[in-house]
Amino acid sequence: MPKQVKYDRILDALQELLRQQNLQAISVSQIAHTAGIAKGSIYYYFPSKDAILDALVERNYEKPLQTAKELAYQTGISPFTRMAMIFQACRNSSAEFMKAKEGDEADSQERSFLHQKYLNHIITELKPVLAEIIRQGIEAGQIRFDAPEALAEIVLIVLTVKLDNTLIPSTAGEIGETIGALISLLEKGTENPPGSLNFLMSQLS
């Protein structure tokens, strides 16, 4: 069996098991059995179960992150539109990767733990991409702000937490209110006219 096939089967096995039981209850032996490979083969690719989970998170967001990198240099599209497109792609991937499970408090805590990993990965990977988009907007005179990295991080933290809606569960109205407030702050902070970024709401809702 080719190495890449085994690697992917290990990740597929963990993803399948996560839909059936809690992460803490999943053993490396179970992952190997579900993948149809020997337990010893797991350690050829990964030093631990945590490493498998990290690789699964990275694989899940591979496509939207590639989309983000491509959008970073599509200067014919406005910076804020590109930002909205990136977040929409990431949110769709998150929803596909981990379907919400009904369960007790322990299940809820696990969902929070898993999504915290996802959010950390997204914020770390997307910060330089969004900072570049903001920097382009500054150079084009569309954005007036002197700290693109800081602005990218602020936007990422607010939108990923609210759009993911796992760490701090909110109603649709509450999410809309928070995003609306962020858009208003973006307009003021980047010296764009009031209401000029309202289109973001429809793309992020």
GROMACS elastic network, one bead per residue, 0.5 to 0.9 nm:
[ bonds ]
;  ai    aj funct       b0    kb
    1     4     6  0.85172   500
    1     5     6  0.66612   500
    1     6     6  0.67207   500
    2     5     6  0.53237   500
    2     6     6  0.65125   500
    2     7     6  0.87686   500
    3     6     6  0.52387   500
    3     7     6  0.61499   500
    3     8     6  0.86863   500
    3    45     6  0.88517   500
    4     8     6  0.61231   500
    4     9     6  0.84953   500
    5     8     6  0.52208   500
    5     9     6  0.60995   500
    5    10     6  0.86906   500
    6     9     6  0.50000   500
    6    10     6  0.62296   500
    6    11     6  0.87691   500
    6    35     6  0.79596   500
    6    37     6  0.78630   500
    6    41     6  0.86387   500
    6    42     6  0.87593   500
    6    45     6  0.87873   500
    7    10     6  0.53451   500
    7    11     6  0.66052   500
    7    12     6  0.87789   500
    7    42     6  0.84326   500
    7    45     6  0.68275   500
    8    11     6  0.51246   500
    8    12     6  0.60320   500
    8    13     6  0.84829   500
    9    13     6  0.59609   500
    9    14     6  0.86602   500
    9    34     6  0.86107   500
    9    35     6  0.53511   500
    9    36     6  0.81708   500
    9    37     6  0.87652   500
   10    13     6  0.50980   500
   10    14     6  0.64407   500
   10    15     6  0.87410   500
   10    31     6  0.66115   500
   10    32     6  0.69295   500
   10    34     6  0.81344   500
   10    35     6  0.54863   500
   10    36     6  0.87655   500
   10    37     6  0.84696   500
   10    42     6  0.73873   500
   10    52     6  0.77193   500
   11    14     6  0.52742   500
   11    15     6  0.62429   500
   11    16     6  0.86376   500
   11    31     6  0.85571   500
   11    35     6  0.83755   500
   11    52     6  0.65963   500
   11    53     6  0.77120   500
   11    55     6  0.74416   500
   11    56     6  0.56675   500
   11    59     6  0.86523   500
   12    15     6  0.51118   500
   12    16     6  0.61314   500
   12    17     6  0.86298   500
   12    34     6  0.87829   500
   12    35     6  0.73930   500
   12    56     6  0.81769   500
   13    16     6  0.51232   500
   13    17     6  0.61750   500
   13    18     6  0.86147   500
   13    30     6  0.85368   500
   13    31     6  0.55935   500
   13    32     6  0.76710   500
   13    33     6  0.84763   500
   13    34     6  0.54269   500
   13    35     6  0.51790   500
   13    36     6  0.88697   500
   14    17     6  0.50509   500
   14    18     6  0.60679   500
   14    19     6  0.87941   500
   14    23     6  0.88666   500
   14    26     6  0.82463   500
   14    30     6  0.86592   500
   14    31     6  0.58209   500
   14    34     6  0.81354   500
   14    35     6  0.84145   500
   14    49     6  0.89721   500
   14    52     6  0.77047   500
   14    53     6  0.74967   500
   14    56     6  0.80439   500
   15    18     6  0.51654   500
   15    19     6  0.67072   500
   15    53     6  0.85756   500
   15    56     6  0.75556   500
   15    97     6  0.79630   500
   15    98     6  0.82777   500
   16    19     6  0.54537   500
   16    20     6  0.69728   500
   16    34     6  0.83928   500
   17    20     6  0.51451   500
   17    21     6  0.61653   500
   17    22     6  0.82005   500
   17    23     6  0.81367   500
   17    26     6  0.72411   500
   17    30     6  0.83268   500
   17    31     6  0.75615   500
   17    34     6  0.80717   500
   18    21     6  0.54842   500
   18    22     6  0.62530   500
   18    23     6  0.61989   500
   18    26     6  0.79879   500
   18    98     6  0.82188   500
   19    22     6  0.81787   500
   19    98     6  0.75809   500
   19    99     6  0.74902   500
   19   100     6  0.89455   500
   19   101     6  0.76636   500
   21    24     6  0.85233   500
   21    25     6  0.68389   500
   21    26     6  0.72481   500
   21   107     6  0.88416   500
   22    25     6  0.54316   500
   22    26     6  0.67320   500
   22   106     6  0.84478   500
   22   107     6  0.69118   500
   22   110     6  0.70214   500
   23    26     6  0.52867   500
   23    27     6  0.84522   500
   23   110     6  0.73445   500
   23   114     6  0.88033   500
   24    27     6  0.77918   500
   24   110     6  0.87036   500
   26    29     6  0.82924   500
   26    30     6  0.64216   500
   26    31     6  0.73697   500
   26    49     6  0.87057   500
   27    30     6  0.51731   500
   27    31     6  0.64591   500
   27    32     6  0.87266   500
   27    49     6  0.75989   500
   28    31     6  0.50267   500
   28    32     6  0.61697   500
   28    33     6  0.85821   500
   28    39     6  0.69407   500
   28    42     6  0.76431   500
   28    48     6  0.78954   500
   28    49     6  0.63080   500
   29    32     6  0.50806   500
   29    33     6  0.61110   500
   29    34     6  0.85757   500
   29    38     6  0.83521   500
   29    39     6  0.56915   500
   29    42     6  0.89065   500
   30    33     6  0.50121   500
   30    34     6  0.60217   500
   30    35     6  0.83858   500
   30    39     6  0.86110   500
   31    34     6  0.51929   500
   31    35     6  0.60326   500
   31    36     6  0.84858   500
   31    37     6  0.87691   500
   31    39     6  0.80868   500
   31    42     6  0.84324   500
   31    49     6  0.88611   500
   32    35     6  0.50408   500
   32    36     6  0.60035   500
   32    37     6  0.52675   500
   32    38     6  0.58852   500
   32    39     6  0.51037   500
   32    40     6  0.84694   500
   32    41     6  0.79958   500
   32    42     6  0.66977   500
   33    36     6  0.50055   500
   33    37     6  0.62481   500
   33    38     6  0.72804   500
   33    39     6  0.75630   500
   34    37     6  0.78988   500
   35    38     6  0.86748   500
   37    40     6  0.84447   500
   37    41     6  0.67765   500
   37    42     6  0.79180   500
   38    41     6  0.53747   500
   38    42     6  0.72021   500
   39    42     6  0.54509   500
   39    43     6  0.74886   500
   40    43     6  0.56696   500
   40    44     6  0.70899   500
   41    44     6  0.52199   500
   41    45     6  0.71432   500
   41    46     6  0.89007   500
   42    45     6  0.56097   500
   42    46     6  0.60018   500
   42    47     6  0.79556   500
   42    48     6  0.84897   500
   43    47     6  0.52999   500
   43    48     6  0.71758   500
   44    47     6  0.75714   500
   45    52     6  0.86356   500
   46    49     6  0.74623   500
   46    50     6  0.87196   500
   46    51     6  0.59147   500
   46    52     6  0.61865   500
   46    55     6  0.89863   500
   47    50     6  0.83144   500
   47    51     6  0.64581   500
   47    52     6  0.82441   500
   48    51     6  0.52221   500
   48    52     6  0.66604   500
   48    53     6  0.89514   500
   49    52     6  0.50771   500
   49    53     6  0.63943   500
   49    54     6  0.87525   500
   50    53     6  0.50591   500
   50    54     6  0.62334   500
   50    55     6  0.86691   500
   51    54     6  0.50458   500
   51    55     6  0.62179   500
   51    56     6  0.85835   500
   52    55     6  0.51268   500
   52    56     6  0.61556   500
   52    57     6  0.87200   500
   53    57     6  0.62652   500
   53    58     6  0.86726   500
   53   114     6  0.89359   500
   54    57     6  0.51747   500
   54    58     6  0.63125   500
   54    59     6  0.87191   500
   54   117     6  0.78357   500
   54   118     6  0.87788   500
   54   121     6  0.88331   500
   55    58     6  0.50322   500
   55    59     6  0.61370   500
   55    60     6  0.85860   500
   56    59     6  0.51050   500
   56    60     6  0.61418   500
   56    61     6  0.87906   500
   57    60     6  0.51692   500
   57    61     6  0.65090   500
   57    62     6  0.86599   500
   57    97     6  0.85422   500
   57   117     6  0.76395   500
   57   118     6  0.61649   500
   57   121     6  0.76094   500
   58    61     6  0.54272   500
   58    62     6  0.60402   500
   58   118     6  0.83985   500
   58   121     6  0.74064   500
   58   122     6  0.89554   500
   59    62     6  0.50377   500
   59    63     6  0.80224   500
   60    63     6  0.73866   500
   60    64     6  0.85190   500
   60    93     6  0.66544   500
   60    94     6  0.76898   500
   60    96     6  0.87671   500
   60    97     6  0.65431   500
   61    64     6  0.55371   500
   61    65     6  0.59617   500
   61    66     6  0.84451   500
   61    90     6  0.69159   500
   61    93     6  0.65685   500
   61    94     6  0.78911   500
   61   118     6  0.85943   500
   61   121     6  0.86186   500
   61   122     6  0.77069   500
   62    65     6  0.53280   500
   62    66     6  0.61316   500
   62    67     6  0.86519   500
   63    66     6  0.50769   500
   63    67     6  0.61501   500
   63    68     6  0.85953   500
   63    89     6  0.84860   500
   63    90     6  0.87329   500
   63    93     6  0.84772   500
   64    68     6  0.60728   500
   64    69     6  0.86592   500
   64    86     6  0.68460   500
   64    87     6  0.85140   500
   64    88     6  0.88992   500
   64    89     6  0.54257   500
   64    90     6  0.55696   500
   64    92     6  0.89372   500
   64    93     6  0.73672   500
   65    69     6  0.62685   500
   65    70     6  0.86472   500
   65    86     6  0.79166   500
   65    89     6  0.86018   500
   65    90     6  0.77536   500
   65   122     6  0.82024   500
   65   125     6  0.75101   500
   65   126     6  0.72299   500
   65   129     6  0.89942   500
   66    69     6  0.51238   500
   66    70     6  0.62906   500
   66    71     6  0.86111   500
   67    70     6  0.51444   500
   67    71     6  0.61020   500
   67    72     6  0.85959   500
   67    85     6  0.89497   500
   67    86     6  0.70829   500
   67    89     6  0.80228   500
   68    71     6  0.50442   500
   68    72     6  0.61193   500
   68    82     6  0.80945   500
   68    83     6  0.83204   500
   68    85     6  0.82647   500
   68    86     6  0.55044   500
   68    87     6  0.88072   500
   68    89     6  0.86513   500
   68   126     6  0.75789   500
   68   129     6  0.68860   500
   68   130     6  0.82958   500
   69    72     6  0.51468   500
   69    73     6  0.74017   500
   69   126     6  0.86325   500
   69   129     6  0.63556   500
   70    73     6  0.60265   500
   70    74     6  0.69516   500
   71    74     6  0.50770   500
   71    75     6  0.80286   500
   71    77     6  0.83539   500
   71    82     6  0.62379   500
   71    83     6  0.85724   500
   71    85     6  0.85732   500
   71    86     6  0.78910   500
   71   129     6  0.88761   500
   71   133     6  0.84163   500
   72    75     6  0.74953   500
   72    79     6  0.84714   500
   72    82     6  0.75072   500
   72    83     6  0.88851   500
   72   129     6  0.62516   500
   72   130     6  0.73430   500
   72   132     6  0.67061   500
   72   133     6  0.54868   500
   72   136     6  0.88271   500
   73    76     6  0.86062   500
   73   132     6  0.86224   500
   73   133     6  0.76307   500
   73   136     6  0.87761   500
   74    77     6  0.59941   500
   74    78     6  0.86398   500
   74    82     6  0.83012   500
   75    78     6  0.68289   500
   75    79     6  0.76308   500
   75   133     6  0.84309   500
   75   136     6  0.77242   500
   75   137     6  0.87338   500
   77    80     6  0.84377   500
   77    81     6  0.66294   500
   77    82     6  0.64992   500
   78    81     6  0.53110   500
   78    82     6  0.63543   500
   78    83     6  0.87606   500
   78   137     6  0.77499   500
   78   142     6  0.83010   500
   79    82     6  0.52192   500
   79    83     6  0.62612   500
   79    84     6  0.87910   500
   79   130     6  0.87804   500
   79   133     6  0.57464   500
   79   134     6  0.64056   500
   79   136     6  0.75981   500
   79   137     6  0.59112   500
   79   142     6  0.81089   500
   79   143     6  0.85771   500
   80    84     6  0.62536   500
   80    85     6  0.86774   500
   80   133     6  0.84738   500
   80   134     6  0.83318   500
   80   137     6  0.87333   500
   80   197     6  0.76640   500
   80   200     6  0.74036   500
   81    84     6  0.51121   500
   81    85     6  0.62243   500
   81    86     6  0.86830   500
   81   199     6  0.84520   500
   81   200     6  0.70456   500
   81   203     6  0.83867   500
   82    85     6  0.50822   500
   82    86     6  0.62203   500
   82    87     6  0.87547   500
   82   130     6  0.89366   500
   82   133     6  0.79252   500
   83    86     6  0.52060   500
   83    87     6  0.63908   500
   83    88     6  0.86988   500
   83   130     6  0.69576   500
   83   133     6  0.78722   500
   83   200     6  0.89732   500
   84    87     6  0.52735   500
   84    88     6  0.61567   500
   84    89     6  0.86975   500
   84   200     6  0.63700   500
   84   201     6  0.88588   500
   84   203     6  0.62585   500
   84   204     6  0.63304   500
   85    88     6  0.51454   500
   85    89     6  0.62822   500
   85    90     6  0.87424   500
   85   203     6  0.74535   500
   85   204     6  0.83094   500
   86    89     6  0.52488   500
   86    90     6  0.63176   500
   86    91     6  0.86880   500
   86   126     6  0.89878   500
   87    90     6  0.50367   500
   87    91     6  0.60245   500
   87    92     6  0.85331   500
   87   156     6  0.86799   500
   87   159     6  0.77633   500
   87   160     6  0.76709   500
   87   163     6  0.84756   500
   87   204     6  0.75230   500
   88    91     6  0.51743   500
   88    92     6  0.62200   500
   88    93     6  0.87054   500
   88   163     6  0.88860   500
   88   203     6  0.74255   500
   88   204     6  0.63840   500
   88   205     6  0.89168   500
   89    92     6  0.52528   500
   89    93     6  0.63477   500
   89    94     6  0.87671   500
   90    93     6  0.51227   500
   90    94     6  0.62073   500
   90    95     6  0.87119   500
   90   122     6  0.80566   500
   90   160     6  0.86895   500
   91    94     6  0.50772   500
   91    95     6  0.62695   500
   91    96     6  0.86879   500
   91   160     6  0.79330   500
   91   163     6  0.67479   500
   91   164     6  0.65305   500
   92    95     6  0.51997   500
   92    96     6  0.62810   500
   92    97     6  0.86138   500
   93    96     6  0.51158   500
   93    97     6  0.59781   500
   93    98     6  0.86917   500
   94    97     6  0.51287   500
   94    98     6  0.62935   500
   94    99     6  0.84574   500
   94   115     6  0.84751   500
   94   118     6  0.78556   500
   94   164     6  0.74355   500
   95    98     6  0.57479   500
   95    99     6  0.60448   500
   95   100     6  0.80784   500
   95   164     6  0.81547   500
   96    99     6  0.63599   500
   98   101     6  0.84962   500
   98   111     6  0.85778   500
   98   114     6  0.87674   500
   98   115     6  0.86189   500
  100   111     6  0.79094   500
  101   107     6  0.74873   500
  101   108     6  0.83230   500
  101   111     6  0.82455   500
  102   107     6  0.76495   500
  102   108     6  0.83349   500
  103   106     6  0.76471   500
  103   107     6  0.54401   500
  103   108     6  0.69902   500
  104   107     6  0.53774   500
  104   108     6  0.64992   500
  104   109     6  0.88651   500
  105   109     6  0.61594   500
  105   110     6  0.86015   500
  106   109     6  0.50501   500
  106   110     6  0.62200   500
  106   111     6  0.86915   500
  107   110     6  0.50489   500
  107   111     6  0.62233   500
  107   112     6  0.86433   500
  108   111     6  0.51596   500
  108   112     6  0.63201   500
  108   113     6  0.87289   500
  108   166     6  0.87486   500
  109   112     6  0.50883   500
  109   113     6  0.62618   500
  109   114     6  0.87375   500
  110   114     6  0.61136   500
  110   115     6  0.84537   500
  111   114     6  0.51495   500
  111   115     6  0.60082   500
  111   116     6  0.83526   500
  111   166     6  0.72492   500
  111   167     6  0.83197   500
  112   115     6  0.52209   500
  112   116     6  0.59516   500
  112   117     6  0.86970   500
  112   166     6  0.61166   500
  112   167     6  0.54147   500
  112   168     6  0.88868   500
  113   116     6  0.51089   500
  113   117     6  0.65470   500
  113   118     6  0.89073   500
  113   167     6  0.85104   500
  114   117     6  0.52555   500
  114   118     6  0.64981   500
  114   119     6  0.88348   500
  115   119     6  0.60060   500
  115   120     6  0.84068   500
  115   164     6  0.79997   500
  115   166     6  0.69780   500
  115   167     6  0.73457   500
  116   119     6  0.51127   500
  116   120     6  0.60708   500
  116   121     6  0.85830   500
  116   166     6  0.87738   500
  116   167     6  0.73512   500
  117   120     6  0.51989   500
  117   121     6  0.62877   500
  117   122     6  0.87130   500
  118   121     6  0.52360   500
  118   122     6  0.62305   500
  118   123     6  0.86779   500
  119   122     6  0.50608   500
  119   123     6  0.60033   500
  119   124     6  0.84012   500
  119   157     6  0.83772   500
  119   160     6  0.65977   500
  119   161     6  0.74671   500
  119   164     6  0.83709   500
  120   123     6  0.53147   500
  120   124     6  0.60653   500
  120   125     6  0.85337   500
  121   124     6  0.52647   500
  121   125     6  0.60758   500
  121   126     6  0.83906   500
  122   125     6  0.52408   500
  122   126     6  0.57617   500
  122   127     6  0.81705   500
  122   156     6  0.83982   500
  122   160     6  0.81362   500
  123   126     6  0.53298   500
  123   127     6  0.57621   500
  123   153     6  0.72749   500
  123   156     6  0.60757   500
  123   157     6  0.70284   500
  123   160     6  0.79247   500
  124   127     6  0.57890   500
  124   128     6  0.80050   500
  124   153     6  0.89649   500
  125   128     6  0.69298   500
  125   129     6  0.75115   500
  126   129     6  0.50621   500
  126   130     6  0.60379   500
  126   131     6  0.83602   500
  126   152     6  0.84142   500
  126   153     6  0.87730   500
  126   156     6  0.78681   500
  127   130     6  0.53553   500
  127   131     6  0.59872   500
  127   132     6  0.85892   500
  127   149     6  0.69107   500
  127   150     6  0.88693   500
  127   152     6  0.57517   500
  127   153     6  0.59302   500
  127   156     6  0.72834   500
  128   132     6  0.61430   500
  128   133     6  0.87371   500
  128   149     6  0.70451   500
  128   152     6  0.78505   500
  129   132     6  0.52177   500
  129   133     6  0.64758   500
  129   134     6  0.87946   500
  129   152     6  0.85328   500
  130   134     6  0.61177   500
  130   135     6  0.84203   500
  130   148     6  0.81339   500
  130   149     6  0.78542   500
  130   151     6  0.87595   500
  130   152     6  0.55133   500
  130   153     6  0.84051   500
  130   156     6  0.85489   500
  131   134     6  0.50702   500
  131   135     6  0.59963   500
  131   136     6  0.86012   500
  131   147     6  0.86831   500
  131   150     6  0.80277   500
  131   151     6  0.74618   500
  131   152     6  0.52845   500
  131   153     6  0.82345   500
  132   136     6  0.62043   500
  132   137     6  0.86295   500
  132   148     6  0.75432   500
  132   149     6  0.82447   500
  132   152     6  0.89204   500
  133   136     6  0.51480   500
  133   137     6  0.63409   500
  133   138     6  0.87588   500
  133   148     6  0.85784   500
  133   152     6  0.89972   500
  134   138     6  0.62346   500
  134   139     6  0.86986   500
  134   143     6  0.71564   500
  134   145     6  0.86152   500
  134   148     6  0.57025   500
  134   149     6  0.83245   500
  134   151     6  0.81355   500
  134   152     6  0.74725   500
  135   138     6  0.50119   500
  135   139     6  0.62756   500
  135   140     6  0.86243   500
  135   143     6  0.82409   500
  135   145     6  0.87859   500
  135   146     6  0.88866   500
  135   147     6  0.86771   500
  135   148     6  0.59022   500
  135   149     6  0.86853   500
  136   139     6  0.50676   500
  136   140     6  0.61259   500
  136   141     6  0.85737   500
  136   142     6  0.85496   500
  136   143     6  0.85160   500
  137   140     6  0.50431   500
  137   141     6  0.61147   500
  137   143     6  0.50719   500
  137   144     6  0.80583   500
  138   141     6  0.51204   500
  138   142     6  0.59156   500
  138   144     6  0.56734   500
  138   145     6  0.68294   500
  138   146     6  0.82032   500
  138   148     6  0.84931   500
  138   190     6  0.89292   500
  139   142     6  0.76819   500
  139   143     6  0.79219   500
  139   144     6  0.88850   500
  140   143     6  0.75758   500
  141   144     6  0.67869   500
  142   190     6  0.81744   500
  142   191     6  0.87045   500
  142   192     6  0.77287   500
  143   189     6  0.87827   500
  143   190     6  0.50671   500
  143   191     6  0.68696   500
  143   192     6  0.71983   500
  144   189     6  0.75487   500
  144   191     6  0.59077   500
  144   192     6  0.81336   500
  145   148     6  0.68605   500
  145   151     6  0.82823   500
  145   189     6  0.69516   500
  145   190     6  0.55028   500
  145   191     6  0.81416   500
  147   150     6  0.54862   500
  147   151     6  0.62895   500
  147   152     6  0.86863   500
  148   151     6  0.51353   500
  148   152     6  0.60298   500
  148   153     6  0.86318   500
  149   152     6  0.51018   500
  149   153     6  0.62675   500
  149   154     6  0.87387   500
  150   153     6  0.51672   500
  150   154     6  0.62562   500
  150   155     6  0.87116   500
  151   154     6  0.51383   500
  151   155     6  0.61942   500
  151   156     6  0.84913   500
  151   186     6  0.89139   500
  152   155     6  0.53088   500
  152   156     6  0.60450   500
  152   157     6  0.86321   500
  153   156     6  0.50490   500
  153   157     6  0.60929   500
  153   158     6  0.86288   500
  154   157     6  0.53784   500
  154   158     6  0.63286   500
  154   159     6  0.85924   500
  155   158     6  0.53994   500
  155   159     6  0.59819   500
  155   160     6  0.82465   500
  155   182     6  0.77916   500
  155   186     6  0.87936   500
  156   159     6  0.53848   500
  156   160     6  0.57120   500
  156   161     6  0.81781   500
  157   160     6  0.55466   500
  157   161     6  0.60840   500
  157   162     6  0.84864   500
  158   161     6  0.55283   500
  158   162     6  0.61207   500
  158   163     6  0.83993   500
  158   178     6  0.83458   500
  158   179     6  0.80464   500
  158   182     6  0.79282   500
  159   162     6  0.51728   500
  159   163     6  0.56344   500
  159   164     6  0.79565   500
  159   178     6  0.88948   500
  159   179     6  0.72481   500
  159   182     6  0.86798   500
  159   204     6  0.89597   500
  160   163     6  0.53330   500
  160   164     6  0.56577   500
  160   165     6  0.81747   500
  161   164     6  0.53543   500
  161   165     6  0.60477   500
  161   166     6  0.73830   500
  161   167     6  0.66691   500
  161   168     6  0.71501   500
  162   165     6  0.50140   500
  162   166     6  0.80370   500
  162   167     6  0.84008   500
  162   168     6  0.73300   500
  162   169     6  0.80274   500
  162   170     6  0.77221   500
  162   175     6  0.60365   500
  162   178     6  0.77960   500
  162   179     6  0.79139   500
  163   166     6  0.85536   500
  163   175     6  0.74027   500
  163   204     6  0.80123   500
  163   205     6  0.84789   500
  164   167     6  0.77495   500
  164   168     6  0.88145   500
  164   169     6  0.87188   500
  165   168     6  0.59126   500
  165   170     6  0.63853   500
  165   171     6  0.87954   500
  165   175     6  0.82673   500
  166   169     6  0.52366   500
  166   170     6  0.84019   500
  170   173     6  0.79219   500
  170   174     6  0.58118   500
  170   175     6  0.62142   500
  171   174     6  0.51436   500
  171   175     6  0.62682   500
  171   176     6  0.85761   500
  172   175     6  0.51527   500
  172   176     6  0.61171   500
  172   177     6  0.85907   500
  172   205     6  0.86991   500
  173   176     6  0.50728   500
  173   177     6  0.61205   500
  173   178     6  0.86861   500
  174   177     6  0.50378   500
  174   178     6  0.62363   500
  174   179     6  0.86280   500
  175   178     6  0.52126   500
  175   179     6  0.61672   500
  175   180     6  0.84138   500
  175   205     6  0.86900   500
  176   179     6  0.51913   500
  176   180     6  0.58961   500
  176   181     6  0.85078   500
  176   201     6  0.76713   500
  176   204     6  0.89898   500
  176   205     6  0.73036   500
  177   180     6  0.50190   500
  177   181     6  0.61575   500
  177   182     6  0.86433   500
  178   181     6  0.50911   500
  178   182     6  0.62154   500
  178   183     6  0.86507   500
  179   183     6  0.61291   500
  179   184     6  0.85611   500
  179   200     6  0.89578   500
  179   201     6  0.71121   500
  179   204     6  0.83272   500
  179   205     6  0.89639   500
  180   183     6  0.51069   500
  180   184     6  0.62088   500
  180   185     6  0.86613   500
  180   198     6  0.79775   500
  180   200     6  0.89287   500
  180   201     6  0.68593   500
  181   184     6  0.50448   500
  181   185     6  0.62057   500
  181   186     6  0.85709   500
  182   185     6  0.50581   500
  182   186     6  0.60780   500
  182   187     6  0.86245   500
  183   187     6  0.61862   500
  183   188     6  0.86942   500
  183   195     6  0.87333   500
  183   197     6  0.65266   500
  183   198     6  0.71652   500
  183   200     6  0.76041   500
  183   201     6  0.79443   500
  184   187     6  0.51396   500
  184   188     6  0.63758   500
  184   189     6  0.85308   500
  184   194     6  0.71474   500
  184   195     6  0.77131   500
  184   197     6  0.79320   500
  184   198     6  0.84450   500
  185   188     6  0.51331   500
  185   189     6  0.57805   500
  185   190     6  0.82589   500
  186   189     6  0.50538   500
  186   190     6  0.57596   500
  186   191     6  0.79984   500
  186   192     6  0.78287   500
  186   197     6  0.82274   500
  187   190     6  0.54453   500
  187   191     6  0.57252   500
  187   193     6  0.63234   500
  187   194     6  0.61709   500
  187   195     6  0.77270   500
  187   196     6  0.72998   500
  187   197     6  0.67769   500
  188   192     6  0.62469   500
  188   193     6  0.75663   500
  188   194     6  0.74397   500
  189   192     6  0.78149   500
  191   194     6  0.88278   500
  192   195     6  0.84604   500
  192   196     6  0.65786   500
  192   197     6  0.79148   500
  193   196     6  0.54734   500
  193   197     6  0.82319   500
  194   197     6  0.76048   500
  194   198     6  0.85306   500
  195   198     6  0.52099   500
  195   199     6  0.84025   500
  196   199     6  0.75191   500
  197   200     6  0.57262   500
  197   201     6  0.79486   500
  198   201     6  0.56147   500
  198   202     6  0.76173   500
  199   202     6  0.55779   500
  199   203     6  0.67104   500
  199   204     6  0.88874   500
  200   203     6  0.51338   500
  200   204     6  0.60561   500
  200   205     6  0.84608   500
  201   204     6  0.51985   500
  201   205     6  0.58879   500
  202   205     6  0.52970   500
